[in-house]
Amino acid sequence: ESRLAEELNKRQRTRKPMSLIVCDIDHFKSINDTFGHLAGDKVLQLLSGVMRKNVASDDLVVRYGGEEFVILLPGRSGDDALNIAEKLRLKIEACPFNFSGKPLTVTMSFGVSEFHALEAPETVFERADKALYDAKKTRNRSVRR
């Protein structure tokens, strides 16, 4: 929250775009149910690493809760954010996950939204969350609102 406030203040001064991605691991419950919670924890660690490696150093990747992550993209337009979400989605889909020698297919869905004018962060988050909900209807998608 403090980093978000800092970036919003910076954005007001610079007038640069800023976007937000909300993402969720598809079928995470079935990963835990099938392979156990240790496998689920490993998937969370691996995915956070993939995301951090594939965004800029000044972008912020945080686990929001459960199997959901939020990515704050200062200086990035909604189009840029959608491209980043797609890049992450494809990288994650291509990751060779396995647990105890068993292959594990992992995908994520992404909701993307850009900050407009003086919008409250909650408004942008809600829009990104609705986009995520749309993406989750078919899974393994990126949707922008």
PyRosetta script that sets phi, psi and omega in degrees:
from pyrosetta import init, pose_from_sequence

init()
pose = pose_from_sequence("ESRLAEELNKRQRTRKPMSLIVCDIDHFKSINDTFGHLAGDKVLQLLSGVMRKNVASDDLVVRYGGEEFVILLPGRSGDDALNIAEKLRLKIEACPFNFSGKPLTVTMSFGVSEFHALEAPETVFERADKALYDAKKTRNRSVRR")
pose.set_psi(1, -38.3)
pose.set_omega(1, 179.6)
pose.set_phi(2, -67.5)
pose.set_psi(2, -38.6)
pose.set_omega(2, 178.1)
pose.set_phi(3, -66.0)
pose.set_psi(3, -38.7)
pose.set_omega(3, 177.8)
pose.set_phi(4, -62.6)
pose.set_psi(4, -45.5)
pose.set_omega(4, 178.6)
pose.set_phi(5, -60.5)
pose.set_psi(5, -42.3)
pose.set_omega(5, 178.3)
pose.set_phi(6, -61.1)
pose.set_psi(6, -45.8)
pose.set_omega(6, -179.3)
pose.set_phi(7, -68.2)
pose.set_psi(7, -35.0)
pose.set_omega(7, 176.8)
pose.set_phi(8, -65.9)
pose.set_psi(8, -40.6)
pose.set_omega(8, 176.5)
pose.set_phi(9, -62.7)
pose.set_psi(9, -44.3)
pose.set_omega(9, 178.6)
pose.set_phi(10, -62.0)
pose.set_psi(10, -42.0)
pose.set_omega(10, -179.6)
pose.set_phi(11, -62.7)
pose.set_psi(11, -39.0)
pose.set_omega(11, 178.1)
pose.set_phi(12, -61.2)
pose.set_psi(12, -38.3)
pose.set_omega(12, -179.5)
pose.set_phi(13, -74.4)
pose.set_psi(13, -43.4)
pose.set_omega(13, -172.1)
pose.set_phi(14, -91.5)
pose.set_psi(14, -20.7)
pose.set_omega(14, -176.7)
pose.set_phi(15, 62.7)
pose.set_psi(15, 19.6)
pose.set_omega(15, 176.6)
pose.set_phi(16, -77.9)
pose.set_psi(16, 153.9)
pose.set_omega(16, 178.8)
pose.set_phi(17, -69.1)
pose.set_psi(17, 163.0)
pose.set_omega(17, 173.7)
pose.set_phi(18, -152.0)
pose.set_psi(18, 139.7)
pose.set_omega(18, -178.3)
pose.set_phi(19, -131.7)
pose.set_psi(19, 166.3)
pose.set_omega(19, -176.5)
pose.set_phi(20, -135.3)
pose.set_psi(20, 137.4)
pose.set_omega(20, 174.3)
pose.set_phi(21, -120.3)
pose.set_psi(21, 131.7)
pose.set_omega(21, 171.8)
pose.set_phi(22, -113.3)
pose.set_psi(22, 126.5)
pose.set_omega(22, -177.2)
pose.set_phi(23, -134.4)
pose.set_psi(23, 155.9)
pose.set_omega(23, -170.8)
pose.set_phi(24, -144.4)
pose.set_psi(24, 136.3)
pose.set_omega(24, 178.3)
pose.set_phi(25, -72.9)
pose.set_psi(25, 128.3)
pose.set_omega(25, 180.0)
pose.set_phi(26, -72.7)
pose.set_psi(26, 135.6)
pose.set_omega(26, 175.3)
pose.set_phi(27, 54.6)
pose.set_psi(27, 37.6)
pose.set_omega(27, -177.6)
pose.set_phi(28, -62.6)
pose.set_psi(28, -36.7)
pose.set_omega(28, 179.4)
pose.set_phi(29, -59.4)
pose.set_psi(29, -40.0)
pose.set_omega(29, -179.7)
pose.set_phi(30, -69.0)
pose.set_psi(30, -29.0)
pose.set_omega(30, 175.0)
pose.set_phi(31, -64.3)
pose.set_psi(31, -48.4)
pose.set_omega(31, 178.2)
pose.set_phi(32, -62.0)
pose.set_psi(32, -43.3)
pose.set_omega(32, -177.5)
pose.set_phi(33, -67.9)
pose.set_psi(33, -37.5)
pose.set_omega(33, -176.1)
pose.set_phi(34, -83.4)
pose.set_psi(34, -44.3)
pose.set_omega(34, -172.5)
pose.set_phi(35, -108.0)
pose.set_psi(35, -11.2)
pose.set_omega(35, -179.9)
pose.set_phi(36, 98.2)
pose.set_psi(36, 164.4)
pose.set_omega(36, -176.0)
pose.set_phi(37, -69.4)
pose.set_psi(37, -26.7)
pose.set_omega(37, 175.3)
pose.set_phi(38, -63.8)
pose.set_psi(38, -39.7)
pose.set_omega(38, 176.8)
pose.set_phi(39, -65.6)
pose.set_psi(39, -42.5)
pose.set_omega(39, 177.6)
pose.set_phi(40, -60.0)
pose.set_psi(40, -42.3)
pose.set_omega(40, 177.6)
pose.set_phi(41, -63.1)
pose.set_psi(41, -41.0)
pose.set_omega(41, 179.2)
pose.set_phi(42, -63.8)
pose.set_psi(42, -41.8)
pose.set_omega(42, 178.0)
pose.set_phi(43, -60.9)
pose.set_psi(43, -44.9)
pose.set_omega(43, 178.1)
pose.set_phi(44, -58.4)
pose.set_psi(44, -43.8)
pose.set_omega(44, 180.0)
pose.set_phi(45, -65.8)
pose.set_psi(45, -45.7)
pose.set_omega(45, -178.8)
pose.set_phi(46, -64.5)
pose.set_psi(46, -43.1)
pose.set_omega(46, -179.4)
pose.set_phi(47, -66.3)
pose.set_psi(47, -39.5)
pose.set_omega(47, 178.6)
pose.set_phi(48, -63.6)
pose.set_psi(48, -36.7)
pose.set_omega(48, 176.2)
pose.set_phi(49, -64.6)
pose.set_psi(49, -44.3)
pose.set_omega(49, 178.3)
pose.set_phi(50, -60.4)
pose.set_psi(50, -44.4)
pose.set_omega(50, -178.7)
pose.set_phi(51, -65.5)
pose.set_psi(51, -45.2)
pose.set_omega(51, -178.7)
pose.set_phi(52, -63.5)
pose.set_psi(52, -36.4)
pose.set_omega(52, 179.7)
pose.set_phi(53, -69.8)
pose.set_psi(53, -23.2)
pose.set_omega(53, -172.0)
pose.set_phi(54, -111.0)
pose.set_psi(54, 16.6)
pose.set_omega(54, 170.4)
pose.set_phi(55, -124.6)
pose.set_psi(55, 165.7)
pose.set_omega(55, -179.4)
pose.set_phi(56, -68.3)
pose.set_psi(56, 158.0)
pose.set_omega(56, -176.8)
pose.set_phi(57, -64.8)
pose.set_psi(57, -25.6)
pose.set_omega(57, 178.7)
pose.set_phi(58, -91.1)
pose.set_psi(58, -0.6)
pose.set_omega(58, 172.5)
pose.set_phi(59, -80.0)
pose.set_psi(59, 152.1)
pose.set_omega(59, -176.1)
pose.set_phi(60, -115.7)
pose.set_psi(60, 122.9)
pose.set_omega(60, 176.2)
pose.set_phi(61, -113.2)
pose.set_psi(61, 122.1)
pose.set_omega(61, 178.9)
pose.set_phi(62, -134.4)
pose.set_psi(62, 146.2)
pose.set_omega(62, 172.1)
pose.set_phi(63, -79.4)
pose.set_psi(63, 126.0)
pose.set_omega(63, -175.0)
pose.set_phi(64, -91.7)
pose.set_psi(64, -30.9)
pose.set_omega(64, 179.5)
pose.set_phi(65, 161.6)
pose.set_psi(65, 142.7)
pose.set_omega(65, 178.9)
pose.set_phi(66, 56.2)
pose.set_psi(66, -119.5)
pose.set_omega(66, -179.0)
pose.set_phi(67, -108.8)
pose.set_psi(67, 22.4)
pose.set_omega(67, -177.2)
pose.set_phi(68, -107.5)
pose.set_psi(68, 140.9)
pose.set_omega(68, 178.1)
pose.set_phi(69, -126.3)
pose.set_psi(69, 154.5)
pose.set_omega(69, 174.5)
pose.set_phi(70, -124.6)
pose.set_psi(70, 136.7)
pose.set_omega(70, 177.9)
pose.set_phi(71, -123.1)
pose.set_psi(71, 121.4)
pose.set_omega(71, 177.6)
pose.set_phi(72, -98.7)
pose.set_psi(72, 128.1)
pose.set_omega(72, -174.6)
pose.set_phi(73, -120.9)
pose.set_psi(73, 83.1)
pose.set_omega(73, 178.0)
pose.set_phi(74, -66.0)
pose.set_psi(74, 138.0)
pose.set_omega(74, 178.7)
pose.set_phi(75, 79.1)
pose.set_psi(75, 7.8)
pose.set_omega(75, -177.6)
pose.set_phi(76, -114.8)
pose.set_psi(76, 133.1)
pose.set_omega(76, 176.5)
pose.set_phi(77, -75.5)
pose.set_psi(77, 170.6)
pose.set_omega(77, 176.4)
pose.set_phi(78, -61.4)
pose.set_psi(78, -37.6)
pose.set_omega(78, 177.6)
pose.set_phi(79, -64.8)
pose.set_psi(79, -44.0)
pose.set_omega(79, 176.7)
pose.set_phi(80, -59.2)
pose.set_psi(80, -45.0)
pose.set_omega(80, -178.2)
pose.set_phi(81, -62.7)
pose.set_psi(81, -40.5)
pose.set_omega(81, 178.2)
pose.set_phi(82, -63.9)
pose.set_psi(82, -40.0)
pose.set_omega(82, 177.0)
pose.set_phi(83, -63.8)
pose.set_psi(83, -39.9)
pose.set_omega(83, 177.9)
pose.set_phi(84, -65.2)
pose.set_psi(84, -43.9)
pose.set_omega(84, 178.3)
pose.set_phi(85, -59.4)
pose.set_psi(85, -42.9)
pose.set_omega(85, 179.5)
pose.set_phi(86, -65.1)
pose.set_psi(86, -41.5)
pose.set_omega(86, 177.5)
pose.set_phi(87, -60.3)
pose.set_psi(87, -45.8)
pose.set_omega(87, 178.6)
pose.set_phi(88, -63.5)
pose.set_psi(88, -43.7)
pose.set_omega(88, -179.6)
pose.set_phi(89, -58.2)
pose.set_psi(89, -45.4)
pose.set_omega(89, -179.2)
pose.set_phi(90, -69.2)
pose.set_psi(90, -38.5)
pose.set_omega(90, 177.6)
pose.set_phi(91, -62.4)
pose.set_psi(91, -44.2)
pose.set_omega(91, -178.7)
pose.set_phi(92, -67.0)
pose.set_psi(92, -43.6)
pose.set_omega(92, 179.2)
pose.set_phi(93, -59.8)
pose.set_psi(93, -33.5)
pose.set_omega(93, -177.9)
pose.set_phi(94, -85.7)
pose.set_psi(94, -7.7)
pose.set_omega(94, -178.5)
pose.set_phi(95, -66.8)
pose.set_psi(95, 131.8)
pose.set_omega(95, 178.2)
pose.set_phi(96, -85.8)
pose.set_psi(96, 85.2)
pose.set_omega(96, 178.7)
pose.set_phi(97, -83.4)
pose.set_psi(97, 144.8)
pose.set_omega(97, 169.7)
pose.set_phi(98, -154.7)
pose.set_psi(98, 153.7)
pose.set_omega(98, 178.7)
pose.set_phi(99, -137.6)
pose.set_psi(99, 124.2)
pose.set_omega(99, -176.1)
pose.set_phi(100, 52.4)
pose.set_psi(100, 40.9)
pose.set_omega(100, 177.7)
pose.set_phi(101, 79.0)
pose.set_psi(101, 0.5)
pose.set_omega(101, 179.6)
pose.set_phi(102, -101.5)
pose.set_psi(102, 129.3)
pose.set_omega(102, 179.0)
pose.set_phi(103, -66.5)
pose.set_psi(103, 146.8)
pose.set_omega(103, -176.3)
pose.set_phi(104, -137.4)
pose.set_psi(104, 117.9)
pose.set_omega(104, 177.8)
pose.set_phi(105, -88.3)
pose.set_psi(105, 125.3)
pose.set_omega(105, -179.0)
pose.set_phi(106, -125.8)
pose.set_psi(106, 131.3)
pose.set_omega(106, 174.8)
pose.set_phi(107, -132.3)
pose.set_psi(107, 164.4)
pose.set_omega(107, 177.8)
pose.set_phi(108, -134.0)
pose.set_psi(108, 154.1)
pose.set_omega(108, 173.2)
pose.set_phi(109, -113.5)
pose.set_psi(109, 147.5)
pose.set_omega(109, -172.9)
pose.set_phi(110, -130.7)
pose.set_psi(110, 135.3)
pose.set_omega(110, 172.3)
pose.set_phi(111, -115.7)
pose.set_psi(111, 131.4)
pose.set_omega(111, -172.1)
pose.set_phi(112, -124.0)
pose.set_psi(112, 139.2)
pose.set_omega(112, 175.0)
pose.set_phi(113, -150.3)
pose.set_psi(113, 147.2)
pose.set_omega(113, 178.0)
pose.set_phi(114, -104.8)
pose.set_psi(114, 142.8)
pose.set_omega(114, 174.3)
pose.set_phi(115, -70.2)
pose.set_psi(115, 136.1)
pose.set_omega(115, 177.2)
pose.set_phi(116, -119.6)
pose.set_psi(116, 138.7)
pose.set_omega(116, 176.8)
pose.set_phi(117, 41.0)
pose.set_psi(117, -124.6)
pose.set_omega(117, -176.4)
pose.set_phi(118, -108.1)
pose.set_psi(118, 38.8)
pose.set_omega(118, -179.2)
pose.set_phi(119, -62.3)
pose.set_psi(119, 146.3)
pose.set_omega(119, 173.2)
pose.set_phi(120, -72.0)
pose.set_psi(120, 145.5)
pose.set_omega(120, 178.5)
pose.set_phi(121, -56.0)
pose.set_psi(121, -33.7)
pose.set_omega(121, -179.8)
pose.set_phi(122, -62.2)
pose.set_psi(122, -35.8)
pose.set_omega(122, 179.6)
pose.set_phi(123, -66.0)
pose.set_psi(123, -44.4)
pose.set_omega(123, -179.9)
pose.set_phi(124, -67.0)
pose.set_psi(124, -43.0)
pose.set_omega(124, 178.4)
pose.set_phi(125, -60.7)
pose.set_psi(125, -43.7)
pose.set_omega(125, -179.4)
pose.set_phi(126, -62.1)
pose.set_psi(126, -40.6)
pose.set_omega(126, 178.7)
pose.set_phi(127, -66.1)
pose.set_psi(127, -42.7)
pose.set_omega(127, 177.9)
pose.set_phi(128, -65.0)
pose.set_psi(128, -37.9)
pose.set_omega(128, 179.0)
pose.set_phi(129, -65.8)
pose.set_psi(129, -37.9)
pose.set_omega(129, 175.8)
pose.set_phi(130, -66.3)
pose.set_psi(130, -38.1)
pose.set_omega(130, 176.5)
pose.set_phi(131, -64.0)
pose.set_psi(131, -40.3)
pose.set_omega(131, 176.3)
pose.set_phi(132, -61.0)
pose.set_psi(132, -43.3)
pose.set_omega(132, 178.3)
pose.set_phi(133, -57.9)
pose.set_psi(133, -42.5)
pose.set_omega(133, 176.9)
pose.set_phi(134, -62.5)
pose.set_psi(134, -42.4)
pose.set_omega(134, -179.8)
pose.set_phi(135, -64.4)
pose.set_psi(135, -36.8)
pose.set_omega(135, -177.6)
pose.set_phi(136, -69.6)
pose.set_psi(136, -15.5)
pose.set_omega(136, 179.3)
pose.set_phi(137, -61.0)
pose.set_psi(137, -35.0)
pose.set_omega(137, 177.6)
pose.set_phi(138, -118.1)
pose.set_psi(138, -9.4)
pose.set_omega(138, 177.8)
pose.set_phi(139, 69.5)
pose.set_psi(139, 159.4)
pose.set_omega(139, 176.2)
pose.set_phi(140, 53.0)
pose.set_psi(140, 49.4)
pose.set_omega(140, -178.9)
pose.set_phi(141, -138.1)
pose.set_psi(141, 162.7)
pose.set_omega(141, 171.2)
pose.set_phi(142, -121.5)
pose.set_psi(142, 129.2)
pose.set_omega(142, -179.0)
pose.set_phi(143, -129.3)
pose.set_psi(143, 138.0)
pose.set_omega(143, 177.7)
pose.set_phi(144, -112.9)
pose.set_psi(144, 138.9)
pose.set_omega(144, 173.9)
pose.set_phi(145, -127.2)
pose.dump_pdb("model.pdb")
